[in-house]
């Protein structure tokens, strides 16, 4: 016969509730004793019945366990501010970075001629020096790039002139070779004409 599972809810019958409390309390204390013995755990149990009667179990001393629990809570409370301090440092770092970013953004806009309101004469002079220095560096870089491009074009021009000179020399050599072969061709044609005339039929007398 299988054991019937009891539904976990408040027992309405007072006598049955007292019997169940007594049995389960002893079972709970037995389990606590086994846990303490097997695992070398320090355990304290405090149980009040519905009539207000106190039942307790402790592997050592209930007071000692409670004091240990209080010390542990105090240690946790002392450690709690540390994460808060870390969060404060992170927040301070984020605020500093945000401020620095805002200043750099303002400087860039001022270099572009924006947000100049509120600057005094000295600040405007300093900004003008920065702009002049940047403009000079831009001009210098542009000139270097310009001269580099000119040198590249000159080099390409020289290469093209050399290539044209080679083509011109090749054309002249071809012309000379054609002039040298032309007289031989005429002589061959003249000789062949004479031969054809001599081989013709003689005219009658």
Phi, psi and omega in degrees: 000124182283151181281131182284133181283130182271133178287130182279102174198168183297133179278123184286323182288125185295315181295316180295326180292321179293319179296315180296320180298316182296316182293314185287330176296315178297321178295321178296316179294326178295317178295322178296319177298317180296317180296318179295319182288315184289323188248005180054044180263147177265118190231141173220133180236134175236125183227129174249131177283173180290347176267358178093007180278137183266134172233135183220153174219141177213139178287334177235281178211131181299318179298318181296320179293320180295318178298320178296321178296319179295319178297321179296319179295320178296321179294321177296320180295324178289330180280340183300320181295341183297310175301324179296322178296319177298318178296323178294319178295318178297318179296321179295319178295317179297319180295319179295317179294320179296319179295316179297319178296320179295320179295317179295321178296319179295319179297318179297317180294323178293323176296335177272003179086019180248159177053048178269352180294138178094351178278136177275182185297317181296319179294322178293321177296317179297319178295321178297319178298318179298317180295318179296318178298317178294321179295320178297320179293323177295316179299316180298316178296321179295318179295318178299318178294323180295312179294325177296320179293321178297314180299323178295317179294320177299316180297320177294323178297318178297318179297320179293320178297318178296320179294320177296321179297320178295319178296321179297316179296320178296320178295319178296319179296321178295322179294318179297318179297325179290321179293323180292327182275346185289316180301319178302323179295318178294318180298320180295320180291322180294317180295318181293330179290318178298318181296320181294326179290321181288333180276359181285168181291142180287145176288140179291147179286000000 
